[in-house]
Amino acid sequence: MIDLRSDTVTQPSREMKEFMINAQVGDDVFSEDPTVNELQDYAARFFGMEAALFCASGTQTNQIAINVHVQPGGEVICHEESHIYKYEGGGIARNSGASVRLLTGDRGRLNVEAISKWVNNPEDVHFPLTQLVSLEDTANRGGGAIYDIEEIKKISSFCKENNFPLHLDGARLMNALVETKINPKEYASNFDSISLCLSKGLGAPVGSLLIGSSSFIKKSRRVRKVFGGGMRQAGIIAAGGLYAMKYNVNRLKEDHDHAKLLEATLLELKWVKSILPVQTNIVVIELEFPEKRDEIITELLKDGIRIMAFGPGMLRMVTHLDVSPDDIKKVQKALCELTV
C-alpha cells in the first residue's frame, strides 16, 4: 500500500527502532531522563534558543504555548485556516479561555498589514486584549506553502513594537528550512516560541517539541503537567525524535522532489482543474468535476494507493520517507490511467 494521505503515517526505520531500544531512560517529570534532556538540548541549540520541552503532540505544544502566552479573555490572531484554530478541538477556548481573531491570507499565510488592522485598542473595554499572533510554516491548508522570511521579520518587529509574543506552529518547519536553506537560528530569532513536530516528515513515531526562552519553557513545563502531559521514562520515544533530528532532516528534499513529480503529472490530466503550486511535500488538487472526488479516492485505493479528501472537490497527497521513487512512478501511472 502506498499511503499518501499524510506524512503522519511514517513508520520508524530499523535504525531508528534500534536507537530507541538502546536509549537511556529516567523520570522526565523529575527532569531526569537523559535522552529527553539530550533531545531538548539538541533542539534548543539547533534553533539558537535557550530551552525546549518534549511533548506528546503538536496540538499539545501549540496549546501549551497559547496557555502560557495568553490570559483568559485575551485574543489570538491567526489565519482562518490555521491548525491551532481548525484542527485542535477548540482548544484555544477550552484550555485558555481566549477568543480568536481569524484573518484571511495567501495560502494560509498572513502579512503585517493584515495583522496591524486587527490589533484591538487596549484602552477600549469593549474588545478583548490582543495578546498573541500565531503563524504556521509550512501552511498545511495552503498546500505546504512557505512563508517569506522577510515577511516574518516584519511581523516579528511589529509584535515586538506592540509588546505581544509571536508563536510559530512549525509542524513542518523543517520542510520550509530545507527548501529555503535559511539558517535555523536566524529563522527562530523572530519568534518567542516554536512548536516543531517530530512525527511527520521527520519520521519519528510520536512527539513534538516546544522551543523558547528558559523562563517560557519553565512555565510550559508546569502547563504540560496540568494538561496531563507529564511523562515518566519517555526517553524511549524521545530517542525516535532525537534520531529524526540528527539524521532525517536533509532527506526531506527528496519528498519535495517527489511531490513536484506528482504535480507535473497531475497538471497534464483533464480531470484536474488546478493544483496549489507545490513548494514542499504537499499536493492539493482541485477537481474539474467536484462530484467525482470520492470516486477517485476509491479507484486509486483499488490500485493500492491511499489519498484523502481535502474539502469539497479537493484532494490531497503528501509525500514522505516511506514513499520511494518506484512508488511515485506507480502513482503517476495510476493517475494517468484513471478514467473520470
C-alpha positions as a Markdown table, in Angstrom:
| # | Residue | x | y | z |
|---|---|---|---|---|
| 1 | Met | 0.0 | 0.0 | 0.0 |
| 2 | Ile | 1.3 | 3.4 | -1.0 |
| 3 | Asp | -0.1 | 5.8 | 1.7 |
| 4 | Leu | -0.2 | 9.4 | 0.6 |
| 5 | Arg | -2.9 | 10.6 | 3.0 |
| 6 | Ser | -0.4 | 12.3 | 5.3 |
| 7 | Asp | 3.2 | 12.3 | 6.4 |
| 8 | Thr | 1.9 | 11.3 | 9.9 |
| 9 | Val | 1.7 | 7.7 | 8.6 |
| 10 | Thr | 5.5 | 7.2 | 8.5 |
| 11 | Gln | 7.0 | 4.1 | 10.2 |
| 12 | Pro | 10.2 | 4.2 | 12.2 |
| 13 | Ser | 13.1 | 2.7 | 10.4 |
| 14 | Arg | 15.1 | -0.3 | 11.7 |
| 15 | Glu | 17.9 | 2.1 | 12.6 |
| 16 | Met | 15.5 | 4.4 | 14.5 |
| 17 | Lys | 14.0 | 1.4 | 16.4 |
| 18 | Glu | 17.4 | 0.2 | 17.4 |
| 19 | Phe | 18.3 | 3.8 | 18.6 |
| 20 | Met | 15.1 | 3.8 | 20.6 |
| 21 | Ile | 15.6 | 0.4 | 22.2 |
| 22 | Asn | 19.1 | 1.4 | 23.3 |
| 23 | Ala | 18.0 | 4.7 | 24.8 |
| 24 | Gln | 18.9 | 5.5 | 28.4 |
| 25 | Val | 15.8 | 6.5 | 30.4 |
| 26 | Gly | 14.8 | 8.1 | 33.6 |
| 27 | Asp | 11.9 | 10.0 | 35.1 |
| 28 | Asp | 11.2 | 13.0 | 32.9 |
| 29 | Val | 8.7 | 14.6 | 35.4 |
| 30 | Phe | 11.8 | 15.0 | 37.6 |
| 31 | Ser | 13.8 | 16.1 | 34.5 |
| 32 | Glu | 16.0 | 13.0 | 35.0 |
| 33 | Asp | 15.5 | 11.3 | 31.6 |
| 34 | Pro | 18.9 | 11.6 | 29.9 |
| 35 | Thr | 17.6 | 11.0 | 26.4 |
| 36 | Val | 14.7 | 13.5 | 26.7 |
| 37 | Asn | 17.2 | 16.0 | 28.1 |
| 38 | Glu | 19.6 | 15.4 | 25.2 |
| 39 | Leu | 16.8 | 15.9 | 22.6 |
| 40 | Gln | 15.6 | 19.1 | 24.3 |
| 41 | Asp | 19.2 | 20.5 | 24.4 |
| 42 | Tyr | 19.9 | 19.4 | 20.8 |
| 43 | Ala | 16.7 | 21.2 | 19.6 |
| 44 | Ala | 17.4 | 24.3 | 21.6 |
| 45 | Arg | 20.9 | 24.6 | 20.2 |
| 46 | Phe | 19.8 | 23.8 | 16.7 |
| 47 | Phe | 17.5 | 26.9 | 16.7 |
| 48 | Gly | 19.7 | 29.1 | 18.9 |
| 49 | Met | 17.1 | 29.3 | 21.6 |
| 50 | Glu | 17.5 | 28.7 | 25.4 |
| 51 | Ala | 15.4 | 25.7 | 26.1 |
| 52 | Ala | 12.9 | 23.1 | 24.7 |
| 53 | Leu | 10.2 | 20.8 | 26.1 |
| 54 | Phe | 9.4 | 17.3 | 24.7 |
| 55 | Cys | 5.6 | 16.7 | 24.4 |
| 56 | Ala | 3.3 | 14.1 | 23.1 |
| 57 | Ser | 2.0 | 16.0 | 20.0 |
| 58 | Gly | 1.9 | 19.2 | 18.1 |
| 59 | Thr | -1.5 | 20.0 | 19.3 |
| 60 | Gln | -0.1 | 19.8 | 22.9 |
| 61 | Thr | 2.8 | 22.0 | 22.2 |
| 62 | Asn | 0.6 | 24.6 | 20.5 |
| 63 | Gln | -1.9 | 24.6 | 23.2 |
| 64 | Ile | 0.7 | 24.9 | 26.0 |
| 65 | Ala | 2.3 | 27.8 | 24.2 |
| 66 | Ile | -1.1 | 29.6 | 23.9 |
| 67 | Asn | -1.9 | 28.9 | 27.5 |
| 68 | Val | 1.4 | 30.5 | 28.6 |
| 69 | His | 1.2 | 33.5 | 26.3 |
| 70 | Val | -2.5 | 34.4 | 26.7 |
| 71 | Gln | -4.6 | 35.3 | 29.7 |
| 72 | Pro | -8.3 | 34.3 | 29.8 |
| 73 | Gly | -10.3 | 36.8 | 27.8 |
| 74 | Gly | -7.4 | 37.6 | 25.6 |
| 75 | Glu | -7.3 | 37.3 | 21.9 |
| 76 | Val | -5.2 | 35.3 | 19.5 |
| 77 | Ile | -4.6 | 36.5 | 15.9 |
| 78 | Cys | -4.2 | 33.7 | 13.4 |
| 79 | His | -5.2 | 32.6 | 9.8 |
| 80 | Glu | -8.7 | 31.3 | 9.4 |
| 81 | Glu | -7.2 | 28.0 | 8.1 |
| 82 | Ser | -4.6 | 27.6 | 10.8 |
| 83 | His | -4.2 | 24.3 | 12.6 |
| 84 | Ile | -4.4 | 25.9 | 16.1 |
| 85 | Tyr | -7.9 | 27.1 | 15.3 |
| 86 | Lys | -9.3 | 24.5 | 12.8 |
| 87 | Tyr | -7.9 | 21.2 | 14.0 |
| 88 | Glu | -7.2 | 21.4 | 17.7 |
| 89 | Gly | -10.7 | 20.7 | 19.0 |
| 90 | Gly | -11.5 | 24.2 | 20.1 |
| 91 | Gly | -8.5 | 24.1 | 22.5 |
| 92 | Ile | -7.9 | 27.9 | 22.4 |
| 93 | Ala | -11.3 | 28.5 | 24.0 |
| 94 | Arg | -11.4 | 25.3 | 26.2 |
| 95 | Asn | -7.9 | 25.3 | 27.5 |
| 96 | Ser | -7.1 | 29.0 | 27.7 |
| 97 | Gly | -10.4 | 30.9 | 27.7 |
| 98 | Ala | -9.3 | 33.0 | 24.8 |
| 99 | Ser | -11.0 | 34.3 | 21.7 |
| 100 | Val | -9.7 | 34.2 | 18.2 |
| 101 | Arg | -9.4 | 36.9 | 15.5 |
| 102 | Leu | -9.4 | 35.0 | 12.2 |
| 103 | Leu | -7.7 | 36.6 | 9.2 |
| 104 | Thr | -7.7 | 35.7 | 5.5 |
| 105 | Gly | -4.4 | 35.5 | 3.7 |
| 106 | Asp | -2.5 | 34.0 | 0.8 |
| 107 | Arg | -2.4 | 30.2 | 1.1 |
| 108 | Gly | -2.6 | 30.2 | 4.9 |
| 109 | Arg | 0.0 | 33.0 | 5.3 |
| 110 | Leu | -0.5 | 36.4 | 6.9 |
| 111 | Asn | 1.2 | 39.7 | 6.3 |
| 112 | Val | 1.9 | 42.5 | 8.7 |
| 113 | Glu | -0.6 | 44.9 | 7.0 |
| 114 | Ala | -3.5 | 42.4 | 7.7 |
| 115 | Ile | -2.3 | 41.8 | 11.3 |
| 116 | Ser | -1.9 | 45.5 | 12.1 |
| 117 | Lys | -5.5 | 46.3 | 11.2 |
| 118 | Trp | -6.9 | 43.9 | 13.8 |
| 119 | Val | -4.9 | 44.7 | 16.9 |
| 120 | Asn | -7.5 | 45.8 | 19.4 |
| 121 | Asn | -7.3 | 49.2 | 21.2 |
| 122 | Pro | -6.2 | 48.2 | 24.8 |
| 123 | Glu | -8.0 | 51.3 | 26.1 |
| 124 | Asp | -11.4 | 50.2 | 24.7 |
| 125 | Val | -13.1 | 47.9 | 27.2 |
| 126 | His | -15.5 | 46.6 | 24.5 |
| 127 | Phe | -12.7 | 44.5 | 22.9 |
| 128 | Pro | -10.5 | 41.7 | 24.2 |
| 129 | Leu | -6.8 | 42.4 | 24.6 |
| 130 | Thr | -4.7 | 41.3 | 21.6 |
| 131 | Gln | -2.2 | 39.0 | 23.3 |
| 132 | Leu | -0.7 | 36.7 | 20.7 |
| 133 | Val | 0.0 | 36.3 | 17.0 |
| 134 | Ser | 0.4 | 32.8 | 15.6 |
| 135 | Leu | 1.8 | 31.8 | 12.2 |
| 136 | Glu | 2.0 | 28.4 | 10.6 |
| 137 | Asp | 5.0 | 27.4 | 8.4 |
| 138 | Thr | 4.6 | 25.5 | 6.3 |
| 139 | Ala | 0.9 | 26.2 | 5.9 |
| 140 | Asn | -0.9 | 22.8 | 5.8 |
| 141 | Arg | -4.2 | 24.1 | 4.3 |
| 142 | Gly | -2.2 | 26.2 | 1.8 |
| 143 | Gly | -0.6 | 23.1 | 0.3 |
| 144 | Gly | 2.6 | 23.3 | 2.2 |
| 145 | Ala | 3.2 | 26.9 | 1.4 |
| 146 | Ile | 6.4 | 28.6 | 2.8 |
| 147 | Tyr | 6.5 | 32.0 | 4.5 |
| 148 | Asp | 8.7 | 34.6 | 3.0 |
| 149 | Ile | 11.4 | 35.2 | 5.7 |
| 150 | Glu | 11.2 | 39.0 | 5.1 |
| 151 | Glu | 7.5 | 39.0 | 5.9 |
| 152 | Ile | 8.2 | 37.0 | 9.1 |
| 153 | Lys | 10.8 | 39.7 | 10.1 |
| 154 | Lys | 8.2 | 42.4 | 9.5 |
| 155 | Ile | 5.6 | 40.6 | 11.6 |
| 156 | Ser | 8.1 | 39.9 | 14.3 |
| 157 | Ser | 9.2 | 43.6 | 14.5 |
| 158 | Phe | 5.5 | 44.6 | 14.7 |
| 159 | Cys | 4.8 | 42.2 | 17.5 |
| 160 | Lys | 7.8 | 43.5 | 19.5 |
| 161 | Glu | 6.8 | 47.1 | 19.0 |
| 162 | Asn | 3.3 | 46.3 | 20.3 |
| 163 | Asn | 4.6 | 44.1 | 23.2 |
| 164 | Phe | 2.9 | 40.8 | 22.4 |
| 165 | Pro | 4.5 | 37.5 | 21.6 |
| 166 | Leu | 4.8 | 35.7 | 18.2 |
| 167 | His | 4.3 | 31.9 | 18.2 |
| 168 | Leu | 5.0 | 29.6 | 15.3 |
| 169 | Asp | 3.2 | 26.4 | 14.6 |
| 170 | Gly | 6.1 | 24.8 | 12.9 |
| 171 | Ala | 4.7 | 21.3 | 12.5 |
| 172 | Arg | 6.5 | 21.2 | 9.1 |
| 173 | Leu | 9.1 | 23.9 | 9.8 |
| 174 | Met | 12.0 | 21.6 | 8.8 |
| 175 | Asn | 10.4 | 21.2 | 5.3 |
| 176 | Ala | 10.5 | 25.0 | 4.9 |
| 177 | Leu | 14.1 | 25.3 | 6.2 |
| 178 | Val | 15.4 | 22.5 | 3.9 |
| 179 | Glu | 13.7 | 24.1 | 0.9 |
| 180 | Thr | 14.8 | 27.7 | 1.6 |
| 181 | Lys | 18.2 | 26.9 | 3.1 |
| 182 | Ile | 17.6 | 29.6 | 5.7 |
| 183 | Asn | 19.8 | 29.3 | 8.8 |
| 184 | Pro | 17.6 | 27.8 | 11.6 |
| 185 | Lys | 19.0 | 30.2 | 14.2 |
| 186 | Glu | 18.3 | 33.2 | 12.1 |
| 187 | Tyr | 14.8 | 32.0 | 11.4 |
| 188 | Ala | 14.0 | 31.2 | 15.0 |
| 189 | Ser | 15.2 | 34.6 | 16.3 |
| 190 | Asn | 11.9 | 36.1 | 15.0 |
| 191 | Phe | 9.7 | 34.0 | 17.4 |
| 192 | Asp | 9.0 | 33.8 | 21.1 |
| 193 | Ser | 8.0 | 30.2 | 20.8 |
| 194 | Ile | 8.1 | 27.4 | 18.2 |
| 195 | Ser | 6.2 | 24.1 | 18.0 |
| 196 | Leu | 8.1 | 21.5 | 16.0 |
| 197 | Cys | 6.6 | 18.1 | 15.0 |
| 198 | Leu | 8.9 | 15.1 | 15.0 |
| 199 | Ser | 6.3 | 12.5 | 13.8 |
| 200 | Lys | 5.6 | 13.9 | 10.3 |
| 201 | Gly | 8.2 | 14.1 | 7.6 |
| 202 | Leu | 11.0 | 13.5 | 10.1 |
| 203 | Gly | 9.6 | 10.1 | 10.7 |
| 204 | Ala | 9.6 | 9.7 | 14.5 |
| 205 | Pro | 6.6 | 7.6 | 15.8 |
| 206 | Val | 5.4 | 10.2 | 18.3 |
| 207 | Gly | 6.3 | 13.5 | 19.8 |
| 208 | Ser | 6.7 | 17.3 | 19.3 |
| 209 | Leu | 9.0 | 19.9 | 20.8 |
| 210 | Leu | 8.1 | 23.3 | 22.2 |
| 211 | Ile | 11.1 | 25.7 | 22.0 |
| 212 | Gly | 11.7 | 29.1 | 23.6 |
| 213 | Ser | 13.4 | 31.0 | 26.4 |
| 214 | Ser | 14.2 | 29.3 | 29.7 |
| 215 | Ser | 11.5 | 31.2 | 31.5 |
| 216 | Phe | 8.9 | 30.4 | 28.9 |
| 217 | Ile | 9.8 | 26.6 | 29.0 |
| 218 | Lys | 9.7 | 26.7 | 32.8 |
| 219 | Lys | 6.2 | 27.9 | 32.6 |
| 220 | Ser | 5.4 | 25.5 | 29.8 |
| 221 | Arg | 6.6 | 22.5 | 31.9 |
| 222 | Arg | 4.0 | 23.4 | 34.6 |
| 223 | Val | 1.2 | 23.7 | 32.0 |
| 224 | Arg | 2.2 | 20.4 | 30.4 |
| 225 | Lys | 1.8 | 18.8 | 33.8 |
| 226 | Val | -1.6 | 20.4 | 34.3 |
| 227 | Phe | -2.7 | 19.2 | 30.9 |
| 228 | Gly | -1.7 | 15.7 | 31.9 |
| 229 | Gly | 1.3 | 15.6 | 29.6 |
| 230 | Gly | 4.0 | 14.8 | 32.2 |
| 231 | Met | 5.7 | 11.6 | 31.1 |
| 232 | Arg | 8.0 | 9.3 | 33.0 |
| 233 | Gln | 10.5 | 7.1 | 31.2 |
| 234 | Ala | 9.9 | 9.0 | 28.0 |
| 235 | Gly | 13.4 | 8.5 | 26.6 |
| 236 | Ile | 12.3 | 5.5 | 24.6 |
| 237 | Ile | 10.1 | 7.7 | 22.4 |
| 238 | Ala | 12.2 | 10.8 | 22.7 |
| 239 | Ala | 15.1 | 8.8 | 21.1 |
| 240 | Gly | 13.0 | 8.5 | 17.9 |
| 241 | Gly | 12.8 | 12.3 | 17.8 |
| 242 | Leu | 16.5 | 12.6 | 18.5 |
| 243 | Tyr | 17.3 | 10.2 | 15.7 |
| 244 | Ala | 15.0 | 12.1 | 13.4 |
| 245 | Met | 16.6 | 15.5 | 14.2 |
| 246 | Lys | 20.1 | 14.1 | 13.6 |
| 247 | Tyr | 19.6 | 12.0 | 10.5 |
| 248 | Asn | 16.2 | 12.7 | 8.8 |
| 249 | Val | 16.3 | 16.5 | 8.1 |
| 250 | Asn | 18.3 | 16.8 | 4.9 |
| 251 | Arg | 16.5 | 13.9 | 3.2 |
| 252 | Leu | 13.2 | 16.0 | 3.3 |
| 253 | Lys | 14.3 | 17.4 | -0.1 |
| 254 | Glu | 13.6 | 14.0 | -1.6 |
| 255 | Asp | 9.9 | 14.3 | -0.5 |
| 256 | His | 9.7 | 17.8 | -2.1 |
| 257 | Asp | 11.1 | 16.4 | -5.4 |
| 258 | His | 8.6 | 13.6 | -5.3 |
| 259 | Ala | 5.7 | 16.0 | -4.8 |
| 260 | Lys | 6.9 | 18.1 | -7.7 |
| 261 | Leu | 6.9 | 15.0 | -9.9 |
| 262 | Leu | 3.3 | 14.3 | -8.9 |
| 263 | Glu | 2.4 | 17.9 | -9.6 |
| 264 | Ala | 3.8 | 17.7 | -13.1 |
| 265 | Thr | 1.8 | 14.6 | -13.9 |
| 266 | Leu | -1.4 | 15.9 | -12.5 |
| 267 | Leu | -1.2 | 19.2 | -14.5 |
| 268 | Glu | -1.5 | 17.1 | -17.6 |
| 269 | Leu | -4.7 | 15.4 | -16.6 |
| 270 | Lys | -8.1 | 16.7 | -17.9 |
| 271 | Trp | -9.9 | 15.9 | -14.6 |
| 272 | Val | -7.6 | 18.2 | -12.7 |
| 273 | Lys | -8.8 | 21.8 | -12.7 |
| 274 | Ser | -5.8 | 23.3 | -10.7 |
| 275 | Ile | -3.1 | 22.5 | -8.2 |
| 276 | Leu | -1.8 | 24.7 | -5.5 |
| 277 | Pro | 1.8 | 25.3 | -6.6 |
| 278 | Val | 4.0 | 22.7 | -4.9 |
| 279 | Gln | 6.7 | 24.1 | -2.6 |
| 280 | Thr | 7.3 | 21.2 | -0.2 |
| 281 | Asn | 5.7 | 17.8 | 0.2 |
| 282 | Ile | 2.0 | 18.5 | 0.0 |
| 283 | Val | 0.0 | 18.4 | -3.3 |
| 284 | Val | -3.5 | 19.9 | -3.2 |
| 285 | Ile | -5.7 | 19.2 | -6.2 |
| 286 | Glu | -8.9 | 21.0 | -7.2 |
| 287 | Leu | -11.1 | 18.7 | -9.4 |
| 288 | Glu | -12.7 | 19.7 | -12.7 |
| 289 | Phe | -15.7 | 17.6 | -11.6 |
| 290 | Pro | -16.1 | 18.1 | -7.8 |
| 291 | Glu | -18.6 | 15.3 | -7.5 |
| 292 | Lys | -16.0 | 12.8 | -8.6 |
| 293 | Arg | -13.8 | 13.3 | -5.5 |
| 294 | Asp | -14.8 | 10.1 | -3.6 |
| 295 | Glu | -14.8 | 8.0 | -6.8 |
| 296 | Ile | -11.2 | 9.0 | -7.5 |
| 297 | Ile | -10.2 | 8.0 | -3.9 |
| 298 | Thr | -11.9 | 4.7 | -4.3 |
| 299 | Glu | -10.4 | 3.9 | -7.7 |
| 300 | Leu | -6.9 | 4.7 | -6.5 |
| 301 | Leu | -7.4 | 2.6 | -3.5 |
| 302 | Lys | -8.0 | -0.4 | -5.8 |
| 303 | Asp | -4.5 | 0.2 | -7.1 |
| 304 | Gly | -3.1 | 0.2 | -3.6 |
| 305 | Ile | -2.8 | 4.0 | -3.3 |
| 306 | Arg | -4.3 | 5.9 | -0.5 |
| 307 | Ile | -5.1 | 9.6 | -0.8 |
| 308 | Met | -7.5 | 11.8 | 1.2 |
| 309 | Ala | -10.3 | 14.3 | 0.6 |
| 310 | Phe | -9.3 | 17.9 | 1.5 |
| 311 | Gly | -12.6 | 19.7 | 1.2 |
| 312 | Pro | -15.4 | 19.9 | -1.4 |
| 313 | Gly | -14.0 | 18.9 | -4.8 |
| 314 | Met | -10.4 | 18.8 | -3.4 |
| 315 | Leu | -7.9 | 16.0 | -2.8 |
| 316 | Arg | -4.5 | 15.9 | -1.0 |
| 317 | Met | -1.4 | 13.8 | -1.5 |
| 318 | Val | 1.6 | 14.1 | 0.9 |
| 319 | Thr | 5.0 | 12.5 | 0.2 |
| 320 | His | 7.2 | 11.2 | 2.9 |
| 321 | Leu | 10.1 | 8.9 | 3.7 |
| 322 | Asp | 8.1 | 5.7 | 3.2 |
| 323 | Val | 7.3 | 6.7 | -0.4 |
| 324 | Ser | 10.1 | 5.6 | -2.7 |
| 325 | Pro | 10.9 | 6.7 | -6.3 |
| 326 | Asp | 9.3 | 3.5 | -7.6 |
| 327 | Asp | 6.2 | 4.3 | -5.6 |
| 328 | Ile | 6.0 | 7.7 | -7.2 |
| 329 | Lys | 6.2 | 6.1 | -10.7 |
| 330 | Lys | 3.4 | 3.7 | -9.8 |
| 331 | Val | 1.3 | 6.6 | -8.6 |
| 332 | Gln | 2.0 | 8.6 | -11.8 |
| 333 | Lys | 1.0 | 5.6 | -13.9 |
| 334 | Ala | -2.2 | 5.0 | -11.9 |
| 335 | Leu | -3.2 | 8.7 | -12.2 |
| 336 | Cys | -2.6 | 8.7 | -15.9 |
| 337 | Glu | -4.7 | 5.5 | -16.4 |
| 338 | Leu | -7.6 | 6.9 | -14.2 |
| 339 | Thr | -10.8 | 7.5 | -16.2 |
| 340 | Val | -13.0 | 10.1 | -14.6 |
